[in-house]
Amino acid sequence: MLTPTTPLAQPLGDHLILKTVAGPDDVERLDAFNTSIHGPGTDSATCRLILHHPNTRPEHWLYIENSAASRIVCSLALIPWTWQYEGVTLRAGEMAIVGTAEGYRRRGLIRALDRHFKMLLRDGEYDLSHIQGIPYFYRQFGYDYAIPLEGGHRLDLHQIPDAPESPWQFRLATIEDIPHLARLFDEAAAALGIRAVRDEAIWRYLFEHAPLTDTAREFWLVEGADGALVGYWGIEVHGFGEGLNVCETSALPQSAVTALLPFLKRLAAERNKPYIRLNLPAGTTLVQVARAWGAQDLGTYAWQIHIPDAARLLRTLAPVLERRIAASPFAGLTQDVTLGFYRHAVVLKFSEGRLIGVEDTPPQDDEEIRIPPPLFAPLALGYRSREELAQAHHDLSIGGQSRYLIDTLFPKMASFIYTIY
């Protein structure tokens, strides 16, 4: 349902006005514009996200209109997510469905939308922002690659042996299975350092509205011979490439996986898919069995991440940082740790292992830790180690025992983000 809001109408000059969605007519116009930019596969996705997704708000859908032509020429959206970082809740704001009409590109319109987008992040106290965007472009808005996205492993059909005799059964899940799916999802996601949170309302969206968009997916349940539910897996109805894309899975026994992959082989053949792509965390049993059968590692792309306020994120992560200190030789640390970001610094005030304060300060001349701002997201989110970043970026400068301390505070992590729409 479209919640009433106070719409924005900000003149930009040259008949251009920055607006937010104010009513049903705007929803339909914006949906048509996004479909024209991103292709027919996105038809109705905007409408369904605005009107039916539990997290979205009309004021988060931004567009620029040429008032002289009554035409939308540029748009983007903020879609709120909830993430978990080792048990700590983060507010994440996705920059989504970004597009500009031909003839209006390279005129700074996305930059104008980004300024308002960053205000929404600030006012909503978001810990981070993420985007699936095209390479390089979003660096100018403070985004850098920091969490795995897409790619995975390719398993050709001829590599999968025939199904053995097996007690395992597979059936399509229905909306009535949401409680089971939610439980299995949460149990599997607990193994990930950073993950997305799905509540019941999001699960209902995935069943009731996502099937009519380009993000449609099928959820299948795994049952034993006695009918007991032991897991689930999901495939994208559309997805990237020509393969049958397995896009998520719960923890599954190895014997279930050796029965599941031949089942997927049959599905792929029936749907004229030449291979299976496992877009999954590398540690899952599905990936491990597929690798043993010769699956090709395709590598991964990555979510691009922007951290609006490093100090706020570090305050939010205080319980995690304290646990890491307590489990290390730095236990009981009493020290001010200054993270220099060249143009400013953040001081972590530890007392007997507790993080009692996080303060923004001007840069200091004697900083032992200097981190270029674009590198903070991959370091803080465990995408790259301090050593990996330092090998590629000589302006990441950390000396002495501070290297050991940074390695303790920000280790590499296994993370994967399953979508909420």
SVG drawing of the C-alpha trace seen along z (x, -y; Angstrom):
<svg xmlns="http://www.w3.org/2000/svg" viewBox="-3 -27 60 74">
<polyline fill="none" stroke="black" stroke-width="0.4" points="0.0,0.0 1.3,-3.5 1.9,-5.2 1.1,-9.0 4.2,-11.1 5.3,-14.7 6.7,-14.7 9.9,-16.5 10.0,-18.9 13.4,-20.5 14.2,-22.7 17.6,-22.0 17.4,-24.5 16.8,-24.0 13.2,-22.7 14.6,-19.8 13.0,-19.0 14.2,-16.4 11.1,-14.6 10.0,-11.7 7.1,-9.5 3.9,-11.1 1.0,-8.9 -0.1,-6.1 0.5,-8.0 4.1,-8.6 4.5,-4.8 3.2,-3.9 5.4,-6.5 8.5,-5.5 7.8,-1.8 7.5,-2.6 10.7,-4.7 12.7,-2.0 11.4,0.6 12.5,-1.5 16.0,-1.9 16.6,1.6 14.6,3.7 11.3,5.6 12.5,8.1 12.1,5.3 8.4,4.7 6.3,4.2 9.3,4.6 9.2,1.0 5.5,1.0 5.7,4.1 8.6,2.9 7.0,-0.4 3.5,0.9 4.2,4.3 7.7,4.6 7.6,4.2 10.9,2.2 10.3,-0.4 8.9,-4.0 7.7,-6.4 10.2,-9.1 13.0,-6.7 12.2,-6.6 13.9,-9.6 13.6,-10.8 14.3,-13.9 11.6,-15.1 11.8,-17.4 8.8,-19.6 8.6,-21.1 8.2,-17.6 6.4,-16.0 9.0,-13.3 11.1,-11.3 14.7,-11.4 16.7,-9.9 16.0,-7.9 17.3,-5.8 15.9,-4.3 17.0,-3.6 15.9,-0.1 16.4,0.5 17.9,3.8 18.8,5.2 22.1,7.0 23.8,9.0 27.6,8.6 28.5,11.4 25.3,10.9 25.3,7.1 22.4,5.5 23.3,3.1 21.1,0.7 22.0,1.0 20.6,-1.2 20.8,0.2 21.2,-2.2 19.0,-0.5 17.5,-0.7 19.7,-3.6 19.2,-4.9 19.3,-7.9 17.6,-8.5 19.7,-8.9 20.3,-12.6 20.5,-13.4 23.6,-11.4 26.9,-13.0 25.0,-16.0 25.5,-15.3 21.9,-14.1 23.0,-11.0 25.2,-13.2 22.2,-15.4 20.2,-12.3 23.2,-10.9 23.4,-14.1 19.8,-13.6 20.4,-9.8 23.3,-10.6 21.0,-12.8 18.5,-9.9 21.4,-7.7 22.4,-10.3 18.9,-11.1 18.1,-7.3 21.4,-6.6 22.4,-3.9 25.6,-2.1 26.4,-1.4 25.1,-1.5 25.5,1.1 24.9,1.4 25.2,4.1 26.4,1.5 28.4,1.5 32.3,1.4 34.1,-1.7 31.2,-4.3 30.2,-4.3 33.7,-4.9 33.0,-8.6 30.2,-8.4 32.4,-6.7 31.7,-3.0 34.2,-0.2 34.0,3.6 33.7,5.2 31.3,8.3 31.1,11.2 28.3,11.1 27.4,13.3 29.8,15.6 30.3,18.9 31.0,22.3 29.9,23.8 29.1,27.5 28.5,28.9 25.8,31.5 28.1,34.3 30.1,33.9 27.3,35.0 26.9,38.8 23.6,40.6 21.6,40.5 22.2,43.3 19.5,45.0 18.5,42.5 15.8,41.8 15.9,38.1 12.8,36.3 12.5,32.8 9.3,30.7 8.5,27.1 7.9,25.0 4.6,23.1 3.8,20.0 2.6,22.3 6.2,23.5 7.5,20.0 8.1,20.9 10.3,23.9 12.2,21.9 12.8,19.0 14.2,21.4 16.4,23.2 17.6,19.9 18.5,18.5 20.3,21.7 22.4,21.7 23.1,17.9 24.4,18.1 27.6,19.5 28.2,16.3 30.0,13.4 27.8,10.9 24.4,11.8 21.0,10.3 18.0,10.7 14.7,11.9 11.6,11.6 8.3,13.2 7.0,10.2 10.0,10.4 9.5,14.1 5.9,13.4 7.0,10.8 9.3,13.4 6.4,15.7 3.6,13.3 5.2,10.5 8.8,11.4 7.5,14.2 6.1,11.5 9.5,9.7 12.9,10.5 14.1,11.5 11.7,14.5 13.0,17.7 11.8,21.1 12.3,22.6 12.6,26.4 12.4,28.5 14.6,31.5 12.8,34.3 14.0,37.6 12.3,41.0 10.1,40.4 9.0,37.0 11.2,35.1 12.3,31.7 16.1,31.4 16.8,28.4 16.0,26.3 17.6,24.8 16.5,22.1 17.0,21.4 16.6,18.2 13.8,18.3 15.7,15.7 19.2,14.8 22.5,14.1 23.8,16.3 22.5,19.4 22.8,21.9 20.4,23.1 21.3,20.8 21.2,22.2 21.0,19.0 20.8,20.2 20.8,23.3 20.5,24.3 23.0,26.7 22.5,30.1 24.0,33.6 26.5,34.8 24.3,37.7 21.4,35.3 23.6,33.2 24.8,36.3 21.1,36.9 20.2,33.3 22.8,32.5 21.4,35.3 18.0,33.8 19.2,30.4 20.8,32.0 17.3,33.2 15.8,29.8 18.5,28.1 17.9,30.5 14.2,30.0 14.6,26.2 17.3,26.3 20.0,25.1 23.5,26.3 25.1,26.1 24.4,25.5 25.8,22.4 26.1,22.4 25.9,18.8 26.6,19.8 29.1,19.3 32.2,21.4 31.8,23.4 28.4,24.9 28.2,28.7 26.7,28.1 29.8,26.3 32.2,28.7 30.6,31.8 30.4,29.9 34.1,29.1 34.9,32.7 33.1,33.5 35.1,30.9 33.1,27.7 34.9,24.6 35.5,21.7 34.1,18.6 35.3,16.2 32.9,13.6 31.9,10.0 31.2,8.0 28.8,5.7 30.1,2.1 29.9,0.6 29.8,-3.0 30.3,-3.7 28.7,-7.1 30.2,-7.5 33.2,-5.4 32.9,-6.4 29.2,-5.4 29.9,-2.0 32.7,-1.4 30.4,-2.3 27.8,0.1 30.4,2.8 31.8,2.3 30.5,5.7 32.3,7.5 35.6,5.5 35.5,6.2 35.0,9.9 37.9,10.0 40.2,8.2 39.1,10.5 39.9,13.6 43.4,12.4 46.7,11.6 45.4,8.0 42.9,9.0 42.5,6.2 43.7,3.6 43.9,0.1 44.9,-2.2 43.7,-4.9 43.9,-3.5 43.9,-6.1 42.7,-5.2 43.9,-7.8 41.9,-8.4 44.2,-11.1 41.7,-14.0 40.3,-13.0 40.8,-10.3 38.8,-8.1 40.1,-7.3 39.0,-4.0 39.3,-4.4 39.9,-1.0 39.9,-0.6 40.5,2.9 39.3,4.4 36.1,2.4 35.5,-0.1 34.4,-3.1 34.5,-5.7 34.8,-6.4 35.6,-9.9 36.1,-11.8 39.2,-14.0 41.3,-16.0 44.3,-14.1 47.4,-13.8 51.0,-14.0 52.2,-11.0 49.5,-8.5 50.9,-4.9 47.7,-3.7 46.7,-5.4 43.9,-4.0 42.7,-5.5 38.9,-6.0 38.0,-3.7 39.9,-0.8 38.0,-1.0 35.0,0.9 36.9,4.0 39.0,4.0 36.2,3.4 33.8,5.9 36.5,8.6 36.6,8.8 40.4,8.3 43.0,8.6 45.2,5.8 48.1,7.5 46.3,8.1 45.2,4.4 48.7,3.2 50.3,5.2 48.0,3.5 47.8,0.1 51.0,-1.5 49.1,-4.4 47.6,-1.9 50.3,-2.5 50.3,-0.6 53.5,-0.2 54.9,1.8 52.6,3.7 49.6,1.8 49.6,4.4 48.9,7.2 46.2,5.1 44.5,4.2 44.6,7.9 42.9,8.7 40.3,6.1 39.5,6.7 40.1,10.3 38.9,11.8 35.3,13.0 33.1,15.4 30.1,13.4 27.3,13.7 24.2,11.6 21.0,13.4 18.5,10.9 15.3,9.6 13.3,9.1"/>
</svg>
